[in-house]
Amino acid sequence: MIRHIVFMKFKADADEKRIAEVQEGLKGLPALIPEIEFYEFGRDIARSERSYDFGLISAFADMEALRKYMMHPDHQKVAGVLKEICEDIRAVDYEY
């Protein structure tokens, strides 16, 4: 299995409506992308100096399944909005 973890830092002027759009888009992805084995996400509540604003954890059977997810048009749509509203996006993918 592959674990895919993403951290996002929103731009200071990121619009709450766009953030809500991202959350709704992410919420729908498991029903649209069969390769997703596990999927959860949420906004940071600690708000410490080292915190990012938003995190996502997902799991896939293998790297091919992760690649299909990454290239899926519905994921690409949400990722496009994230690129607009985020100043930084970090990810780590590991096998477990």
N, C-alpha and C positions, 0 to 999 in steps of 0.2 A: 504494500500500500504506500501511496505517496501522500504526505501531508503538505498542504499549500497554505502558507500563512502570509497575510498582507497587512501592512500598517500604512495608514494614510494620514497626512497632515494637510488640513484644509487651508486654502489661502485666507488671509485675514478678512477679505471682503466676500468670501463664499456665501452665496445666497441660500438661506434655509430651505427655500422651495426646491432648489437644485439638489441639495443634500437629501431632502425627502424623496425626490425623483430617483436618486441613486438607490436609496433604501428600498423603494418599491420595486425597482428593476432587479435588484439582487434577490429580493424575496421571491420573485417569480422564476428565477433561473433553475432551481432544482426540478421544477415541473417541465422545463423546456429542454434540459440537457441531461440525457440519461446517464452520462458518465459520472455525474456527481454522486458520490457515496455518502458524504456527510457535508453539511453546510450550515455555518452559523456566523453571525456578524453583529456588530453593535458599536455604539459610540462610547468613547472613553468616559468613565465617571470619576476617576481619580484626579485628573487634571494637574498632574505633577509636571515639573520642568522637563522630565524625560518622556512624558506621555505623547503619543500620537493621538489624533482625534477620533480615529475609527479603525477597527480591526476586523479581519475576516479570517476564518479558519475553515478549510475544506479538505476533503479526502477523495482520492481517486485510486483506482485499482493499480495503475501503472503510469509511466511517463506518457505513453500514447494516449491514455484517457485524459490526462492533464492537458496535453497538446490539443486534443479535440475540444475540450472546454475553452481553452484560451482562444482558439480560432473560431468558435461558434459565433454566428452573427449576433445573437442576443447578448452574449457576453461582451462582444466588441462594442455594442451600442452603449452598455453601461460603462465600460472602460473608457469610452470616448468622453462621457460626461465627467468621469473622475479626473481625467487628464486636464479638463477645463477648470475644475474647482479645487484641485490639489496643488500645493507647492512642492510636495514630496510624497512619493509612494515607494515603499520598500517591501521586499518579499523574500521569503525563504521557502525552499522546497526540500523535503528530506524523506527518505525511505524509512518506514517503520514496520 
